[in-house]
Amino acid sequence: MNKGTIAGLSLLVIGFLLWIAYGLYLGFEEIMQALDFITGSIAGLILVGFAVLFISVFIEQQKDKKDFNQKIKKEDLEP
């Protein structure tokens, strides 16, 4: 895993853990009735984690695809 994938996954996990902890703190009824700054911030943290994770995975796949295409000999690609 590269640094972007680790960062995205870490933000995602931290966001979920914080959201669960804060939900337990407020109680399930209060968290459903009111969306305040803290829950909005935690949801934003989770969305940023998802974005970083997906972008880093996409970049890593493109890099692996490029490396794979460079390793294949040109003669092997011709019929």
Secondary structure, 3 states (H helix, E strand, C coil): CCHHHHHHHHHHHHHHHHHHHHHHHHCHHHHHHCCCHHHHHHHHHHHHHHHHHHHHHHHHHHHHHHHHHHHCCHHHHCC
